[in-house]
Amino acid sequence: MQTGRMNTRKLVQLSMLIAILAVLDLTGIGLIRLPIVSITIMHIPVIIGAVLMGPLYGGILGGAFGLISMLEATFRAGSPIDMLFSPFTTTNVAATLIMCFVPRILIGVIAGLLFKALSRYDAKRFWAIGISAVAASIAHTLLVLGMLWAFFSAVPFSAVFGTIIGLNGSVEIILAGVVSIAVCKPMLKILKI
């Protein structure tokens, strides 16, 4: 009976986090548009879900994030770079789909696995949450921007790894670490995980 109760709880948590992703996207809160690039906080619910529910659910949340990102780029692209995330506006559809989904799924998998591994050495789990969130965010930024450069070489290397990582990556990484700790620490206690 306990297993059924746990699965129901995780399914409800997963549904709530996917709903949060949708609300962040639909309200525009999840994407801060700048002239050069868009800074996202959409990865944070994925990290939170991975920490609270594990890498499998983190990967599912990452897939939802990838789908939402692709739809956002298709219907409301804010910059020319944003349009590269829509399979309907590029000529390299396979690369676009890989770029939309693989890094986002890996956010959840990396955060979940890393949190699980680091929790063994961090009784209070403060550092485990922070390091997992920061590492997943760094991996996401490097994978997305690396794929952007590799698949769409029309985007200059200096633009991808200079301007974008400098601004985009640092803001996303800091936010991921701070918000994930602030949310996950009490939730782990409340959910008795």
C-alpha positions as CSV (number, residue, x, y, z in Angstrom):
1,M,0.0,0.0,0.0
2,Q,2.9,2.4,0.8
3,T,4.2,2.1,-2.8
4,G,0.8,3.1,-4.3
5,R,0.6,6.0,-1.9
6,M,4.2,7.1,-2.9
7,N,3.5,6.8,-6.6
8,T,0.3,8.9,-6.3
9,R,2.2,11.5,-4.3
10,K,5.0,11.7,-6.9
11,L,2.4,11.8,-9.7
12,V,0.7,14.8,-8.0
13,Q,4.0,16.5,-7.4
14,L,5.0,15.9,-11.0
15,S,1.7,17.3,-12.3
16,M,2.0,20.4,-10.0
17,L,5.6,21.1,-11.2
18,I,4.5,20.7,-14.9
19,A,1.7,23.1,-14.2
20,I,4.2,25.6,-12.7
21,L,6.3,25.3,-15.8
22,A,3.3,26.1,-17.9
23,V,2.3,29.1,-15.8
24,L,5.9,30.4,-15.9
25,D,5.8,30.2,-19.6
26,L,2.3,31.5,-20.3
27,T,2.7,34.5,-17.9
28,G,6.1,35.3,-19.3
29,I,7.6,35.1,-15.8
30,G,9.8,32.2,-16.8
31,L,11.6,33.9,-19.6
32,I,13.3,37.2,-19.2
33,R,13.8,38.6,-22.8
34,L,16.9,40.6,-23.6
35,P,17.9,41.9,-27.0
36,I,20.6,39.3,-27.5
37,V,19.2,36.3,-25.6
38,S,16.5,35.1,-23.3
39,I,17.3,34.2,-19.7
40,T,15.2,31.5,-18.3
41,I,14.2,30.4,-14.8
42,M,12.2,27.5,-16.3
43,H,15.0,25.1,-15.3
44,I,14.4,25.7,-11.6
45,P,11.2,23.6,-11.2
46,V,13.0,20.8,-13.1
47,I,15.9,20.9,-10.6
48,I,13.4,21.1,-7.6
49,G,11.5,18.1,-8.9
50,A,14.7,16.1,-9.5
51,V,15.9,16.8,-5.9
52,L,12.5,16.0,-4.4
53,M,11.5,13.0,-6.6
54,G,14.7,11.7,-8.2
55,P,16.3,11.6,-11.6
56,L,13.5,9.8,-13.4
57,Y,10.9,12.4,-12.5
58,G,13.5,15.1,-13.1
59,G,14.0,13.8,-16.6
60,I,10.3,13.8,-17.2
61,L,10.1,17.4,-16.0
62,G,13.0,18.2,-18.3
63,G,11.1,16.8,-21.2
64,A,8.1,18.9,-20.3
65,F,10.5,22.0,-20.2
66,G,11.9,21.0,-23.6
67,L,8.4,20.8,-25.1
68,I,7.4,24.1,-23.6
69,S,10.6,25.7,-24.9
70,M,10.0,24.4,-28.3
71,L,6.4,25.7,-28.4
72,E,7.5,29.1,-27.0
73,A,10.1,29.4,-29.7
74,T,7.6,28.4,-32.4
75,F,4.8,30.8,-31.4
76,R,6.5,33.6,-29.5
77,A,10.2,33.8,-30.4
78,G,11.7,37.0,-29.1
79,S,15.0,37.0,-31.0
80,P,16.6,35.4,-34.0
81,I,18.4,32.9,-31.7
82,D,15.1,31.9,-30.0
83,M,13.8,30.9,-33.5
84,L,16.6,28.3,-33.7
85,F,14.7,26.3,-31.0
86,S,11.6,25.8,-33.3
87,P,11.7,22.9,-35.7
88,F,9.3,24.9,-37.9
89,T,11.6,27.8,-38.4
90,T,14.9,26.0,-39.1
91,T,16.2,23.7,-41.8
92,N,17.9,21.3,-39.4
93,V,14.8,19.8,-37.6
94,A,16.7,16.9,-36.0
95,A,19.3,19.2,-34.5
96,T,16.6,21.6,-33.2
97,L,14.7,18.7,-31.5
98,I,17.9,17.4,-29.9
99,M,18.8,20.9,-28.7
100,C,15.3,21.4,-27.3
101,F,15.0,18.1,-25.4
102,V,18.4,16.5,-24.6
103,P,19.9,19.3,-22.4
104,R,16.5,19.9,-20.7
105,I,16.0,16.2,-19.9
106,L,19.6,16.0,-18.6
107,I,19.0,18.9,-16.2
108,G,16.7,16.7,-14.2
109,V,18.8,13.5,-14.5
110,I,22.0,15.3,-13.5
111,A,20.4,17.1,-10.6
112,G,18.6,14.0,-9.3
113,L,21.7,11.7,-9.5
114,L,24.0,14.3,-8.1
115,F,21.7,15.1,-5.2
116,K,21.3,11.4,-4.4
117,A,25.1,10.9,-4.4
118,L,26.0,14.0,-2.4
119,S,23.2,13.5,0.2
120,R,25.3,10.6,1.6
121,Y,28.0,13.0,2.6
122,D,25.8,16.0,3.6
123,A,23.5,15.3,6.5
124,K,21.7,18.6,6.3
125,R,21.6,18.4,2.4
126,F,22.2,22.1,2.0
127,W,25.4,21.7,-0.1
128,A,23.9,18.6,-1.9
129,I,21.0,20.8,-3.1
130,G,23.2,23.8,-4.0
131,I,25.9,21.8,-5.8
132,S,23.3,19.7,-7.7
133,A,21.4,22.8,-8.8
134,V,24.5,24.7,-9.9
135,A,26.0,21.6,-11.7
136,A,22.7,20.9,-13.5
137,S,22.4,24.5,-14.5
138,I,26.0,24.7,-15.8
139,A,25.5,21.5,-17.8
140,H,22.3,22.8,-19.3
141,T,23.9,26.1,-20.3
142,L,27.0,24.5,-21.8
143,L,24.9,21.9,-23.6
144,V,22.4,24.3,-25.1
145,L,24.9,26.9,-26.1
146,G,27.4,24.2,-27.3
147,M,24.7,22.6,-29.5
148,L,23.6,26.1,-30.7
149,W,27.1,26.7,-31.9
150,A,27.7,23.2,-33.2
151,F,24.4,22.7,-35.1
152,F,24.0,26.3,-36.3
153,S,27.5,27.5,-37.1
154,A,26.1,30.7,-38.4
155,V,26.0,31.9,-34.8
156,P,29.5,33.1,-34.0
157,F,31.5,31.2,-31.4
158,S,32.4,34.5,-29.6
159,A,28.7,35.4,-29.3
160,V,27.7,32.0,-27.9
161,F,30.6,31.5,-25.4
162,G,31.3,35.1,-24.6
163,T,28.3,37.3,-24.4
164,I,25.7,34.7,-23.8
165,I,27.5,32.5,-21.3
166,G,28.8,35.6,-19.4
167,L,25.3,37.1,-18.9
168,N,22.9,34.2,-19.4
169,G,24.8,31.4,-17.7
170,S,25.9,33.3,-14.6
171,V,22.4,34.7,-13.9
172,E,20.7,31.3,-14.4
173,I,23.3,29.4,-12.3
174,I,23.1,31.8,-9.4
175,L,19.2,31.8,-9.5
176,A,19.2,28.0,-9.7
177,G,21.4,27.5,-6.6
178,V,19.7,30.1,-4.4
179,V,16.0,29.3,-5.3
180,S,16.6,25.5,-5.2
181,I,18.0,25.6,-1.7
182,A,15.3,28.0,-0.5
183,V,12.5,25.7,-1.9
184,C,14.0,22.2,-1.5
185,K,15.4,22.5,2.0
186,P,11.9,23.0,3.7
187,M,10.1,20.7,1.2
188,L,12.4,17.8,2.1
189,K,11.5,18.3,5.7
190,I,7.8,18.7,5.0
191,L,7.6,15.7,2.7
192,K,9.8,13.7,5.1
193,I,12.2,12.7,2.3
